């Protein structure tokens, strides 16, 4: 199971697994697509997301939060990750989707219980999103 959501009062916690750090970020995108899936009125919307940071766990939280913010402020319903570059100084991604009404509204991410670490043969992450 690449990801799972855990609902608590006021928050939504996600646990993500992947063979490497990049895969965790890609799986996080897939989880947000599932969460934000909604009615799309306009297709063909593309957004570039650039985030700076060396702390990978904080960068993951910022990535998930940015997707939530784009949904809330622009009505972006993400559908496809066209590109994701994860470098030492941050990430750059190209997100494709539509404009409409996302299925959920989130306030952003917080840093409670935030983690991104090696586990066995892969990586495990946990982030908390505020509802």
C-alpha positions in Angstrom: 0.0 0.0 0.0 1.7 3.2 -1.1 -0.4 5.5 1.1 -3.2 5.6 3.6 -5.2 8.4 5.2 -6.1 8.5 8.9 -8.9 11.0 9.8 -8.9 12.7 13.2 -10.9 15.6 14.4 -9.7 18.7 12.6 -6.8 16.9 10.7 -6.1 14.4 8.1 -2.9 12.3 8.5 -1.2 10.6 5.6 1.3 7.7 5.7 3.2 7.1 2.5 5.6 4.4 1.5 8.0 4.3 -1.4 11.2 2.7 -2.6 13.0 6.0 -2.5 12.4 9.7 -1.5 11.2 10.7 -5.0 8.6 7.9 -5.0 7.3 9.2 -1.7 6.7 12.6 -3.2 5.0 11.0 -6.3 2.8 8.9 -4.1 1.9 12.0 -2.1 0.8 13.6 -5.3 -1.4 10.6 -6.1 -2.9 10.7 -2.6 -3.7 14.4 -3.0 -5.3 13.7 -6.5 -7.6 11.2 -4.8 -8.4 13.6 -2.0 -9.0 16.6 -4.2 -10.9 14.8 -7.0 -14.0 16.8 -7.8 -16.0 18.5 -10.5 -13.9 19.9 -13.4 -15.3 22.7 -15.5 -12.2 23.5 -17.5 -9.5 21.0 -18.7 -5.9 21.6 -19.6 -4.7 23.6 -16.6 -0.9 23.3 -16.0 0.9 24.7 -12.9 4.6 24.7 -12.1 5.4 24.3 -8.4 8.8 25.3 -7.0 9.6 24.8 -3.4 12.9 25.4 -1.6 14.2 23.5 1.3 16.8 21.0 2.4 14.7 19.2 5.1 13.0 16.5 3.1 10.1 15.9 5.6 9.3 19.7 5.7 9.5 19.8 1.9 7.0 16.9 1.7 4.6 18.8 4.0 5.1 21.9 1.9 4.4 19.9 -1.3 1.2 18.5 0.0 0.1 21.9 1.4 0.9 23.6 -1.9 -1.4 21.2 -3.7 -4.1 21.9 -1.2 -3.6 25.6 -1.5 -3.9 25.5 -5.3 -7.1 23.6 -4.9 -8.5 26.2 -2.5 -7.3 29.4 -4.2 -7.4 28.4 -7.9 -9.9 25.5 -7.9 -7.1 23.3 -9.2 -8.2 19.6 -9.4 -4.8 17.9 -9.9 -4.9 14.9 -12.3 -1.4 14.2 -13.5 2.2 14.8 -12.4 4.0 15.7 -15.7 7.3 16.1 -14.1 8.9 16.1 -10.6 12.6 17.0 -9.9 13.7 16.5 -6.4 17.1 18.2 -5.8 19.3 19.1 -2.9 17.8 22.6 -2.6 14.1 21.7 -3.1 11.6 20.5 -5.7 10.2 21.6 -9.0 7.1 19.9 -10.4 4.7 20.4 -13.3 1.1 19.6 -12.3 -1.7 19.1 -14.8 -5.4 19.0 -14.1 -8.5 21.0 -14.4 -10.2 24.0 -12.8 -13.3 23.3 -10.9 -14.4 22.4 -7.4 -12.0 20.2 -5.5 -13.6 17.4 -3.5 -12.1 18.6 -0.2 -10.9 21.8 1.2 -7.8 21.8 3.4 -6.1 24.7 5.2 -2.5 23.3 4.8 0.0 21.1 6.5 1.4 21.3 9.9 4.6 19.8 11.3 3.1 17.6 14.0 4.3 14.0 13.8 6.1 14.9 10.5 8.6 12.3 9.3 10.4 11.0 6.3 12.9 8.2 7.0 14.4 5.0 5.7 12.5 1.9 6.7 13.7 -1.5 5.7 14.3 -1.4 1.9 12.4 1.8 1.3 11.2 5.1 2.7 8.2 5.9 5.0 6.7 9.3 5.5 4.0 10.8 7.6 2.4 14.3 7.4 -0.6 16.0 8.9 -3.0 18.3 7.0 -5.4 20.7 8.7 -9.0 20.6 7.6 
